[in-house]
Amino acid sequence: MRDPDAEEHDLEHMQAAAAGVLRRLIGAEDPDYEDLVQSTLAQVLASLDRHRFRGECPPAGWAAVIARNVAVDAIRARSRERALFAREPGGGDDEALPAPLEARRGPEHLTSVQERIDRIRDAVAAVGPKKADVVIMHDVHGDDLTVVARKLRISVSAAQSRLVRGRRAILAVSQLTPPPRPPRRRTVAPGDS
C-alpha cells in the first residue's frame, strides 16, 4: 500500500505542473483558468483510476500532457464559438461584426440560413455514418477526440482521421467553401527543359 503523504506530494506536483502549462497556454488571468486546472486534475485522477498511467514518465509530466490537451480543447472550443461572430463573407474591413440582429431576422436571412442548414444536413447524410458520427460528436456536441474514440470503440487516430475526412467531405458536398484552385502551371523558359 502506498504512503498517503507520498500520494499527496505527487498530487501537489501534478497540480503545479498542470497549472504551469495552463498558465503558459491560457493565462492565469483567464476567467476559465481555475476551472481548466480542476478539469485537468479530474482527468488526471480519472486516468490514474483507470490505470492508464503506466509510470513511463513522472506523474507531473503526465499531468502536464493532460493539461496541454485540456488547453488545446479549450482553445478549439473558443475558436468554434468565435466563428459564430465571424465577419460576413465578402464584407470589407469596416464590417468587423455581423449584421445587426434585426437585419438577420428578415425573411431573406431566414431563407438563407434554412438553405445552408439543408445543404449541411444533406452533406452530413452523404458522407456516411462513420465520418458523420465523429464530426457531429466532436464539432457539434464538443466531445474530445478521446471521448469520441471511446464511445465509438475506435482508436483516437481513427477518430482523428474520420474527423478530418468527414469535415473535408461535408465542406465539399455542401459547397460551403470555394472550390480548390487549380495547380499553378510552371512556365519553362526556352532552354530550361
N, CA and C atoms as a LAMMPS dump frame, in Angstrom:
ITEM: TIMESTEP
0
ITEM: NUMBER OF ATOMS
579
ITEM: BOX BOUNDS ff ff ff
-5.0000000000000000e+02 5.0000000000000000e+02
-5.0000000000000000e+02 5.0000000000000000e+02
-5.0000000000000000e+02 5.0000000000000000e+02
ITEM: ATOMS id mol type element x y z
1 1 1 N 0.838 -1.172 0
2 1 2 C 0 0 0
3 1 3 C 0.886 1.239 0
4 2 1 N 0.471 2.223 -0.75
5 2 2 C 1.284 3.414 -0.925
6 2 3 C 1.077 4.399 0.223
7 3 1 N 2.121 5.122 0.564
8 3 2 C 2.09 6.102 1.641
9 3 3 C 1.19 7.281 1.245
10 4 1 N 0.203 7.638 2.079
11 4 2 C -0.7 8.753 1.754
12 4 3 C 0.039 10.078 1.585
13 5 1 N 1.132 10.271 2.351
14 5 2 C 1.908 11.509 2.207
15 5 3 C 2.568 11.576 0.827
16 6 1 N 3.039 10.441 0.351
17 6 2 C 3.66 10.398 -0.978
18 6 3 C 2.62 10.687 -2.063
19 7 1 N 1.419 10.125 -1.903
20 7 2 C 0.357 10.39 -2.875
21 7 3 C -0.018 11.857 -2.892
22 8 1 N -0.116 12.463 -1.705
23 8 2 C -0.444 13.892 -1.629
24 8 3 C 0.664 14.727 -2.265
25 9 1 N 1.908 14.319 -2.037
26 9 2 C 3.057 15.011 -2.635
27 9 3 C 2.988 14.934 -4.158
28 10 1 N 2.702 13.729 -4.692
29 10 2 C 2.564 13.567 -6.149
30 10 3 C 1.424 14.424 -6.687
31 11 1 N 0.319 14.45 -5.977
32 11 2 C -0.827 15.239 -6.412
33 11 3 C -0.489 16.726 -6.452
34 12 1 N 0.258 17.201 -5.456
35 12 2 C 0.678 18.608 -5.449
36 12 3 C 1.572 18.907 -6.641
37 13 1 N 2.497 17.998 -6.947
38 13 2 C 3.38 18.192 -8.103
39 13 3 C 2.594 18.159 -9.414
40 14 1 N 1.612 17.255 -9.489
41 14 2 C 0.787 17.194 -10.7
42 14 3 C -0.022 18.468 -10.857
43 15 1 N -0.57 18.976 -9.764
44 15 2 C -1.349 20.222 -9.831
45 15 3 C -0.451 21.376 -10.249
46 16 1 N 0.745 21.451 -9.702
47 16 2 C 1.676 22.526 -10.063
48 16 3 C 2.067 22.441 -11.541
49 17 1 N 2.317 21.226 -12.022
50 17 2 C 2.683 21.049 -13.427
51 17 3 C 1.522 21.438 -14.336
52 18 1 N 0.316 21.008 -13.996
53 18 2 C -0.869 21.334 -14.799
54 18 3 C -1.107 22.837 -14.801
55 19 1 N -1.007 23.454 -13.631
56 19 2 C -1.224 24.897 -13.536
57 19 3 C -0.188 25.658 -14.36
58 20 1 N 1.051 25.194 -14.337
59 20 2 C 2.104 25.857 -15.112
60 20 3 C 1.84 25.802 -16.609
61 21 1 N 1.44 24.648 -17.095
62 21 2 C 1.141 24.502 -18.529
63 21 3 C -0.041 25.387 -18.907
64 22 1 N -1.099 25.33 -18.108
65 22 2 C -2.285 26.143 -18.414
66 22 3 C -1.983 27.634 -18.307
67 23 1 N -1.123 28.02 -17.376
68 23 2 C -0.74 29.422 -17.242
69 23 3 C -0.029 29.894 -18.508
70 24 1 N 0.835 29.035 -19.058
71 24 2 C 1.566 29.415 -20.277
72 24 3 C 0.649 29.442 -21.5
73 25 1 N -0.266 28.486 -21.593
74 25 2 C -1.084 28.373 -22.799
75 25 3 C -2.355 29.216 -22.764
76 26 1 N -2.968 29.343 -21.6
77 26 2 C -4.242 30.056 -21.472
78 26 3 C -4.052 31.396 -20.77
79 27 1 N -3.232 31.406 -19.73
80 27 2 C -3.01 32.612 -18.935
81 27 3 C -3.764 32.531 -17.622
82 28 1 N -3.081 32.882 -16.533
83 28 2 C -3.69 32.793 -15.207
84 28 3 C -4.819 33.791 -15.025
85 29 1 N -4.817 34.857 -15.822
86 29 2 C -5.867 35.874 -15.706
87 29 3 C -7.132 35.478 -16.464
88 30 1 N -7.084 34.405 -17.217
89 30 2 C -8.252 33.943 -17.96
90 30 3 C -9.362 33.542 -16.992
91 31 1 N -10.604 33.92 -17.286
92 31 2 C -11.691 33.583 -16.365
93 31 3 C -11.91 32.076 -16.186
94 32 1 N -11.505 31.275 -17.142
95 32 2 C -11.694 29.826 -17.061
96 32 3 C -10.474 29.089 -16.518
97 33 1 N -9.437 29.825 -16.158
98 33 2 C -8.177 29.204 -15.742
99 33 3 C -8.367 28.194 -14.613
100 34 1 N -8.997 28.61 -13.516
101 34 2 C -9.178 27.715 -12.365
102 34 3 C -10.008 26.49 -12.743
103 35 1 N -11.057 26.707 -13.557
104 35 2 C -11.883 25.576 -13.986
105 35 3 C -11.073 24.597 -14.827
106 36 1 N -10.191 25.129 -15.674
107 36 2 C -9.367 24.254 -16.512
108 36 3 C -8.362 23.474 -15.665
109 37 1 N -7.826 24.106 -14.617
110 37 2 C -6.921 23.386 -13.715
111 37 3 C -7.679 22.24 -13.043
112 38 1 N -8.869 22.525 -12.553
113 38 2 C -9.667 21.486 -11.895
114 38 3 C -10.058 20.382 -12.876
115 39 1 N -10.413 20.768 -14.102
116 39 2 C -10.759 19.779 -15.12
117 39 3 C -9.563 18.879 -15.42
118 40 1 N -8.386 19.488 -15.488
119 40 2 C -7.172 18.713 -15.726
120 40 3 C -6.941 17.714 -14.599
121 41 1 N -7.055 18.182 -13.366
122 41 2 C -6.84 17.275 -12.23
123 41 3 C -7.868 16.156 -12.217
124 42 1 N -9.106 16.476 -12.577
125 42 2 C -10.132 15.428 -12.64
126 42 3 C -9.762 14.388 -13.688
127 43 1 N -9.251 14.834 -14.845
128 43 2 C -8.846 13.885 -15.886
129 43 3 C -7.627 13.074 -15.457
130 44 1 N -6.695 13.72 -14.749
131 44 2 C -5.515 13.005 -14.259
132 44 3 C -5.953 11.903 -13.299
133 45 1 N -6.807 12.264 -12.344
134 45 2 C -7.262 11.265 -11.364
135 45 3 C -8.069 10.153 -12.027
136 46 1 N -8.893 10.525 -13.013
137 46 2 C -9.667 9.502 -13.73
138 46 3 C -8.735 8.553 -14.484
139 47 1 N -7.686 9.105 -15.095
140 47 2 C -6.754 8.239 -15.834
141 47 3 C -5.97 7.339 -14.872
142 48 1 N -5.644 7.86 -13.701
143 48 2 C -4.968 7.027 -12.703
144 48 3 C -5.898 5.917 -12.216
145 49 1 N -7.161 6.287 -12.007
146 49 2 C -8.148 5.312 -11.544
147 49 3 C -8.362 4.199 -12.572
148 50 1 N -8.294 4.56 -13.858
149 50 2 C -8.486 3.563 -14.931
150 50 3 C -7.169 2.862 -15.288
151 51 1 N -6.122 3.143 -14.524
152 51 2 C -4.806 2.532 -14.725
153 51 3 C -4.23 2.84 -16.106
154 52 1 N -4.473 4.048 -16.596
155 52 2 C -3.914 4.435 -17.89
156 52 3 C -2.49 4.962 -17.742
157 53 1 N -2.14 5.432 -16.559
158 53 2 C -0.79 5.913 -16.308
159 53 3 C 0.078 4.708 -15.979
160 54 1 N 1.07 4.459 -16.838
161 54 2 C 1.905 3.273 -16.675
162 54 3 C 3.223 3.563 -15.972
163 55 1 N 3.448 4.82 -15.612
164 55 2 C 4.674 5.168 -14.896
165 55 3 C 5.883 5.315 -15.787
166 56 1 N 5.687 5.496 -17.092
167 56 2 C 6.813 5.629 -18.013
168 56 3 C 7.417 7.022 -17.973
169 57 1 N 6.751 7.941 -17.282
170 57 2 C 7.256 9.289 -17.089
171 57 3 C 6.86 9.722 -15.679
172 58 1 N 7.408 10.823 -15.201
173 58 2 C 6.999 11.279 -13.865
174 58 3 C 5.516 11.662 -13.864
175 59 1 N 4.835 11.498 -12.728
176 59 2 C 3.417 11.867 -12.67
177 59 3 C 3.164 13.323 -13.056
178 60 1 N 4.076 14.218 -12.723
179 60 2 C 3.914 15.627 -13.085
180 60 3 C 3.968 15.796 -14.608
181 61 1 N 4.787 15.01 -15.272
182 61 2 C 4.845 15.057 -16.738
183 61 3 C 3.538 14.58 -17.358
184 62 1 N 2.969 13.545 -16.772
185 62 2 C 1.671 13.031 -17.224
186 62 3 C 0.609 14.116 -17.078
187 63 1 N 0.606 14.792 -15.933
188 63 2 C -0.355 15.867 -15.692
189 63 3 C -0.147 17.011 -16.674
190 64 1 N 1.114 17.301 -17.02
191 64 2 C 1.401 18.379 -17.971
192 64 3 C 0.853 18.05 -19.356
193 65 1 N 0.968 16.798 -19.77
194 65 2 C 0.434 16.385 -21.071
195 65 3 C -1.094 16.518 -21.09
196 66 1 N -1.723 16.077 -20.023
197 66 2 C -3.181 16.191 -19.949
198 66 3 C -3.591 17.658 -19.923
199 67 1 N -2.842 18.497 -19.201
200 67 2 C -3.144 19.933 -19.155
201 67 3 C -3.028 20.56 -20.54
202 68 1 N -2.016 20.139 -21.295
203 68 2 C -1.864 20.661 -22.654
204 68 3 C -3.077 20.284 -23.496
205 69 1 N -3.541 19.051 -23.372
206 69 2 C -4.713 18.613 -24.128
207 69 3 C -5.963 19.389 -23.716
208 70 1 N -6.113 19.636 -22.427
209 70 2 C -7.254 20.411 -21.937
210 70 3 C -7.193 21.828 -22.497
211 71 1 N -5.996 22.419 -22.499
212 71 2 C -5.836 23.781 -23.027
213 71 3 C -6.151 23.837 -24.519
214 72 1 N -5.649 22.871 -25.266
215 72 2 C -5.914 22.838 -26.714
216 72 3 C -7.411 22.684 -26.978
217 73 1 N -8.066 21.807 -26.222
218 73 2 C -9.51 21.637 -26.384
219 73 3 C -10.257 22.93 -26.062
220 74 1 N -9.825 23.639 -25.021
221 74 2 C -10.475 24.907 -24.649
222 74 3 C -10.271 25.956 -25.743
223 75 1 N -9.069 26.002 -26.293
224 75 2 C -8.782 26.97 -27.358
225 75 3 C -9.614 26.646 -28.599
226 76 1 N -9.716 25.36 -28.936
227 76 2 C -10.541 24.967 -30.087
228 76 3 C -12.005 25.313 -29.864
229 77 1 N -12.503 25.065 -28.663
230 77 2 C -13.901 25.392 -28.36
231 77 3 C -14.142 26.886 -28.495
232 78 1 N -13.199 27.678 -28.037
233 78 2 C -13.346 29.134 -28.155
234 78 3 C -13.319 29.577 -29.608
235 79 1 N -12.475 28.955 -30.414
236 79 2 C -12.428 29.35 -31.826
237 79 3 C -13.721 28.974 -32.531
238 80 1 N -14.333 27.839 -32.128
239 80 2 C -15.629 27.489 -32.713
240 80 3 C -16.684 28.507 -32.297
241 81 1 N -16.624 28.955 -31.041
242 81 2 C -17.579 29.961 -30.581
243 81 3 C -17.373 31.277 -31.315
244 82 1 N -16.107 31.661 -31.524
245 82 2 C -15.827 32.919 -32.235
246 82 3 C -16.3 32.859 -33.675
247 83 1 N -16.318 31.666 -34.252
248 83 2 C -16.759 31.533 -35.637
249 83 3 C -18.205 31.977 -35.792
250 84 1 N -18.974 31.908 -34.718
251 84 2 C -20.358 32.376 -34.786
252 84 3 C -20.428 33.874 -35.042
253 85 1 N -19.38 34.578 -34.65
254 85 2 C -19.36 36.03 -34.8
255 85 3 C -18.378 36.474 -35.868
256 86 1 N -18.036 35.58 -36.761
257 86 2 C -17.064 35.884 -37.808
258 86 3 C -17.627 36.931 -38.766
259 87 1 N -16.737 37.553 -39.466
260 87 2 C -17.103 38.567 -40.437
261 87 3 C -17.979 37.966 -41.518
262 88 1 N -18.936 38.737 -41.989
263 88 2 C -19.805 38.279 -43.066
264 88 3 C -18.966 38.061 -44.324
265 89 1 N -19.233 37.007 -45.11
266 89 2 C -18.446 36.751 -46.314
267 89 3 C -18.58 37.902 -47.295
268 90 1 N -17.449 38.279 -47.879
269 90 2 C -17.452 39.33 -48.889
270 90 3 C -17.481 40.723 -48.291
271 91 1 N -17.458 40.833 -46.976
272 91 2 C -17.522 42.139 -46.329
273 91 3 C -16.175 42.814 -46.35
274 92 1 N -16.195 44.106 -46.213
275 92 2 C -14.968 44.891 -46.175
276 92 3 C -14.396 44.904 -44.777
277 93 1 N -13.285 45.639 -44.625
278 93 2 C -12.64 45.711 -43.326
279 93 3 C -13.492 46.421 -42.291
280 94 1 N -14.397 47.316 -42.747
281 94 2 C -15.221 48.054 -41.802
282 94 3 C -16.37 47.212 -41.263
283 95 1 N -16.537 46.006 -41.758
284 95 2 C -17.613 45.128 -41.298
285 95 3 C -17.052 44.059 -40.371
286 96 1 N -16.505 44.485 -39.245
287 96 2 C -15.888 43.538 -38.322
288 96 3 C -16.916 42.677 -37.605
289 97 1 N -18.146 43.153 -37.479
290 97 2 C -19.183 42.387 -36.799
291 97 3 C -20.27 42.007 -37.787
292 98 1 N -21.013 40.941 -37.514
293 98 2 C -22.112 40.574 -38.393
294 98 3 C -23.197 41.64 -38.371
295 99 1 N -24.116 41.505 -39.298
296 99 2 C -25.216 42.459 -39.391
297 99 3 C -25.984 42.504 -38.087
298 100 1 N -26.611 43.64 -37.759
299 100 2 C -27.393 43.718 -36.522
300 100 3 C -28.462 42.621 -36.488
301 101 1 N -28.845 42.257 -35.275
302 101 2 C -29.792 41.174 -35.076
303 101 3 C -31.097 41.424 -35.823
304 102 1 N -31.566 42.652 -35.84
305 102 2 C -32.828 42.947 -36.531
306 102 3 C -32.729 42.612 -38.016
307 103 1 N -31.585 42.933 -38.633
308 103 2 C -31.408 42.66 -40.058
309 103 3 C -31.301 41.162 -40.315
310 104 1 N -30.812 40.416 -39.328
311 104 2 C -30.65 38.976 -39.52
312 104 3 C -31.943 38.214 -39.288
313 105 1 N -32.986 38.897 -38.87
314 105 2 C -34.257 38.219 -38.632
315 105 3 C -35.198 38.339 -39.815
316 106 1 N -34.799 39.022 -40.852
317 106 2 C -35.66 39.205 -42.011
318 106 3 C -35.869 37.909 -42.77
319 107 1 N -36.88 37.869 -43.646
320 107 2 C -37.186 36.634 -44.389
321 107 3 C -36.04 36.188 -45.296
322 108 1 N -35.299 37.154 -45.871
323 108 2 C -34.186 36.756 -46.744
324 108 3 C -33.117 36.03 -45.942
325 109 1 N -32.836 36.554 -44.755
326 109 2 C -31.822 35.929 -43.918
327 109 3 C -32.276 34.541 -43.473
328 110 1 N -33.533 34.433 -43.049
329 110 2 C -34.046 33.137 -42.603
330 110 3 C -34.034 32.113 -43.734
331 111 1 N -34.373 32.55 -44.934
332 111 2 C -34.33 31.655 -46.088
333 111 3 C -32.898 31.205 -46.358
334 112 1 N -31.962 32.141 -46.276
335 112 2 C -30.551 31.816 -46.496
336 112 3 C -30.049 30.829 -45.447
337 113 1 N -30.406 31.065 -44.19
338 113 2 C -29.989 30.158 -43.111
339 113 3 C -30.588 28.77 -43.317
340 114 1 N -31.868 28.699 -43.682
341 114 2 C -32.514 27.41 -43.888
342 114 3 C -31.865 26.656 -45.046
343 115 1 N -31.516 27.372 -46.117
344 115 2 C -30.846 26.727 -47.253
345 115 3 C -29.492 26.165 -46.823
346 116 1 N -28.774 26.933 -46.019
347 116 2 C -27.461 26.48 -45.559
348 116 3 C -27.606 25.255 -44.651
349 117 1 N -28.598 25.275 -43.769
350 117 2 C -28.853 24.125 -42.892
351 117 3 C -29.192 22.897 -43.733
352 118 1 N -30.03 23.072 -44.743
353 118 2 C -30.401 21.944 -45.602
354 118 3 C -29.182 21.385 -46.328
355 119 1 N -28.295 22.274 -46.817
356 119 2 C -27.08 21.816 -47.514
357 119 3 C -26.186 21.031 -46.557
358 120 1 N -26.049 21.54 -45.344
359 120 2 C -25.2 20.847 -44.368
360 120 3 C -25.811 19.499 -43.992
361 121 1 N -27.117 19.462 -43.762
362 121 2 C -27.796 18.206 -43.416
363 121 3 C -27.604 17.182 -44.537
364 122 1 N -27.792 17.614 -45.786
365 122 2 C -27.608 16.705 -46.92
366 122 3 C -26.149 16.242 -47.015
367 123 1 N -25.231 17.157 -46.76
368 123 2 C -23.811 16.807 -46.837
369 123 3 C -23.443 15.8 -45.754
370 124 1 N -23.952 16.008 -44.547
371 124 2 C -23.669 15.067 -43.451
372 124 3 C -24.225 13.683 -43.798
373 125 1 N -25.419 13.642 -44.369
374 125 2 C -26.013 12.363 -44.753
375 125 3 C -25.21 11.694 -45.864
376 126 1 N -24.596 12.497 -46.728
377 126 2 C -23.872 11.951 -47.875
378 126 3 C -22.497 11.379 -47.509
379 127 1 N -21.89 11.826 -46.414
380 127 2 C -20.532 11.369 -46.102
381 127 3 C -20.498 10.007 -45.423
382 128 1 N -21.628 9.522 -45.003
383 128 2 C -21.67 8.204 -44.375
384 128 3 C -21.644 8.316 -42.864
385 129 1 N -22.217 7.328 -42.213
386 129 2 C -22.392 7.414 -40.76
387 129 3 C -21.093 7.405 -39.956
388 130 1 N -20.079 6.7 -40.405
389 130 2 C -18.842 6.624 -39.617
390 130 3 C -18.201 7.998 -39.475
391 131 1 N -18.048 8.697 -40.593
392 131 2 C -17.444 10.033 -40.544
393 131 3 C -18.401 11.034 -39.927
394 132 1 N -19.669 10.938 -40.279
395 132 2 C -20.659 11.896 -39.777
396 132 3 C -20.767 11.824 -38.262
397 133 1 N -20.761 10.618 -37.708
398 133 2 C -20.856 10.468 -36.249
399 133 3 C -19.714 11.189 -35.543
400 134 1 N -18.495 11.028 -36.056
401 134 2 C -17.34 11.664 -35.422
402 134 3 C -17.444 13.181 -35.529
403 135 1 N -17.804 13.695 -36.708
404 135 2 C -17.918 15.143 -36.892
405 135 3 C -18.988 15.714 -35.957
406 136 1 N -20.114 15.07 -35.878
407 136 2 C -21.207 15.573 -35.029
408 136 3 C -20.811 15.508 -33.552
409 137 1 N -20.227 14.386 -33.134
410 137 2 C -19.847 14.263 -31.729
411 137 3 C -18.791 15.297 -31.345
412 138 1 N -17.811 15.523 -32.23
413 138 2 C -16.714 16.435 -31.907
414 138 3 C -17.094 17.893 -32.136
415 139 1 N -17.581 18.22 -33.329
416 139 2 C -17.81 19.618 -33.694
417 139 3 C -19.139 20.176 -33.202
418 140 1 N -20.162 19.341 -33.09
419 140 2 C -21.468 19.834 -32.662
420 140 3 C -21.622 19.682 -31.146
421 141 1 N -21.347 18.48 -30.645
422 141 2 C -21.518 18.236 -29.215
423 141 3 C -20.316 18.669 -28.391
424 142 1 N -19.169 18.88 -29.046
425 142 2 C -17.975 19.346 -28.34
426 142 3 C -17.208 18.271 -27.6
427 143 1 N -17.434 17.001 -27.952
428 143 2 C -16.709 15.919 -27.291
429 143 3 C -15.247 15.922 -27.714
430 144 1 N -14.369 15.63 -26.79
431 144 2 C -12.951 15.485 -27.07
432 144 3 C -12.746 14.226 -27.922
433 145 1 N -11.702 14.196 -28.722
434 145 2 C -11.472 13.032 -29.586
435 145 3 C -11.297 11.747 -28.788
436 146 1 N -10.716 11.832 -27.604
437 146 2 C -10.572 10.615 -26.796
438 146 3 C -11.94 10.096 -26.364
439 147 1 N -12.853 11.009 -26.07
440 147 2 C -14.211 10.614 -25.684
441 147 3 C -14.933 10.003 -26.884
442 148 1 N -14.775 10.656 -28.041
443 148 2 C -15.396 10.144 -29.267
444 148 3 C -14.879 8.738 -29.561
445 149 1 N -13.564 8.569 -29.473
446 149 2 C -12.968 7.26 -29.759
447 149 3 C -13.492 6.196 -28.794
448 150 1 N -13.584 6.552 -27.522
449 150 2 C -14.068 5.591 -26.526
450 150 3 C -15.521 5.219 -26.793
451 151 1 N -16.356 6.232 -27.1
452 151 2 C -17.775 5.952 -27.351
453 151 3 C -17.983 5.084 -28.585
454 152 1 N -17.173 5.32 -29.613
455 152 2 C -17.318 4.561 -30.854
456 152 3 C -16.466 3.296 -30.876
457 153 1 N -15.68 3.093 -29.823
458 153 2 C -14.805 1.929 -29.714
459 153 3 C -13.826 1.823 -30.88
460 154 1 N -13.181 2.968 -31.14
461 154 2 C -12.135 3.026 -32.163
462 154 3 C -10.929 3.717 -31.541
463 155 1 N -9.801 3.701 -32.248
464 155 2 C -8.614 4.383 -31.732
465 155 3 C -8.768 5.894 -31.921
466 156 1 N -7.996 6.641 -31.161
467 156 2 C -8.035 8.104 -31.275
468 156 3 C -7.559 8.527 -32.669
469 157 1 N -6.556 7.837 -33.195
470 157 2 C -6.075 8.191 -34.536
471 157 3 C -7.151 7.914 -35.592
472 158 1 N -7.928 6.859 -35.418
473 158 2 C -9.025 6.59 -36.354
474 158 3 C -10.091 7.679 -36.239
475 159 1 N -10.37 8.109 -35.017
476 159 2 C -11.341 9.191 -34.819
477 159 3 C -10.845 10.469 -35.472
478 160 1 N -9.553 10.782 -35.296
479 160 2 C -8.967 11.981 -35.909
480 160 3 C -9.062 11.908 -37.423
481 161 1 N -8.745 10.747 -37.984
482 161 2 C -8.802 10.565 -39.429
483 161 3 C -10.229 10.75 -39.949
484 162 1 N -11.184 10.14 -39.262
485 162 2 C -12.586 10.279 -39.681
486 162 3 C -13.051 11.726 -39.552
487 163 1 N -12.584 12.421 -38.52
488 163 2 C -12.964 13.817 -38.335
489 163 3 C -12.455 14.675 -39.487
490 164 1 N -11.201 14.525 -39.821
491 164 2 C -10.61 15.324 -40.903
492 164 3 C -11.284 14.996 -42.238
493 165 1 N -11.411 13.704 -42.546
494 165 2 C -12.041 13.327 -43.811
495 165 3 C -13.512 13.707 -43.838
496 166 1 N -14.199 13.58 -42.704
497 166 2 C -15.614 13.95 -42.634
498 166 3 C -15.826 15.433 -42.837
499 167 1 N -15.009 16.258 -42.175
500 167 2 C -15.123 17.714 -42.36
501 167 3 C -14.893 18.091 -43.82
502 168 1 N -13.831 17.527 -44.382
503 168 2 C -13.485 17.848 -45.767
504 168 3 C -14.62 17.459 -46.711
505 169 1 N -15.183 16.286 -46.495
506 169 2 C -16.267 15.812 -47.351
507 169 3 C -17.523 16.663 -47.177
508 170 1 N -17.833 17.027 -45.938
509 170 2 C -19.02 17.851 -45.696
510 170 3 C -18.868 19.209 -46.359
511 171 1 N -17.705 19.805 -46.238
512 171 2 C -17.489 21.107 -46.875
513 171 3 C -17.566 21.002 -48.397
514 172 1 N -17.006 19.93 -48.935
515 172 2 C -17.037 19.762 -50.391
516 172 3 C -18.461 19.535 -50.894
517 173 1 N -19.206 18.661 -50.226
518 173 2 C -20.567 18.343 -50.671
519 173 3 C -21.495 19.544 -50.482
520 174 1 N -21.344 20.243 -49.356
521 174 2 C -22.247 21.366 -49.083
522 174 3 C -21.834 22.623 -49.818
523 175 1 N -20.638 22.629 -50.397
524 175 2 C -20.115 23.774 -51.147
525 175 3 C -20.093 25.027 -50.285
526 176 1 N -19.661 24.862 -49.036
527 176 2 C -19.569 25.995 -48.127
528 176 3 C -18.256 26.74 -48.279
529 177 1 N -17.317 26.151 -48.984
530 177 2 C -16.053 26.827 -49.231
531 177 3 C -15.848 26.905 -50.736
532 178 1 N -15.062 27.861 -51.173
533 178 2 C -14.805 27.928 -52.606
534 178 3 C -14.062 26.682 -53.071
535 179 1 N -14.282 26.288 -54.312
536 179 2 C -13.574 25.102 -54.812
537 179 3 C -12.074 25.351 -54.802
538 180 1 N -11.286 24.291 -54.656
539 180 2 C -9.838 24.477 -54.636
540 180 3 C -9.341 25.042 -55.953
541 181 1 N -8.295 25.841 -55.836
542 181 2 C -7.71 26.42 -57.047
543 181 3 C -6.956 25.353 -57.825
544 182 1 N -6.978 25.483 -59.162
545 182 2 C -6.187 24.519 -59.938
546 182 3 C -4.702 24.746 -59.658
547 183 1 N -3.898 23.695 -59.802
548 183 2 C -2.465 23.86 -59.543
549 183 3 C -1.855 24.887 -60.484
550 184 1 N -0.877 25.604 -59.97
551 184 2 C -0.216 26.618 -60.794
552 184 3 C 0.651 25.926 -61.825
553 185 1 N 0.567 26.437 -63.03
554 185 2 C 1.374 25.861 -64.097
555 185 3 C 2.752 26.496 -64.068
556 186 1 N 3.713 25.649 -64.177
557 186 2 C 5.093 26.127 -64.174
558 186 3 C 5.473 26.469 -65.603
559 187 1 N 5.932 27.682 -65.781
560 187 2 C 6.358 28.076 -67.127
561 187 3 C 7.822 27.748 -67.279
562 188 1 N 8.153 27.246 -68.421
563 188 2 C 9.525 26.853 -68.702
564 188 3 C 10.086 27.818 -69.715
565 189 1 N 11.169 28.417 -69.351
566 189 2 C 11.843 29.341 -70.263
567 189 3 C 12.558 28.542 -71.347
568 190 1 N 12.704 29.14 -72.528
569 190 2 C 13.42 28.421 -73.585
570 190 3 C 14.819 28.019 -73.123
571 191 1 N 15.157 26.814 -73.359
572 191 2 C 16.478 26.289 -72.993
573 191 3 C 16.537 25.674 -71.609
574 192 1 N 15.405 25.725 -70.823
575 192 2 C 15.387 25.162 -69.473
576 192 3 C 14.932 23.702 -69.448
577 193 1 N 14.52 23.133 -70.533
578 193 2 C 13.962 21.79 -70.476
579 193 3 C 14.971 20.745 -70.3
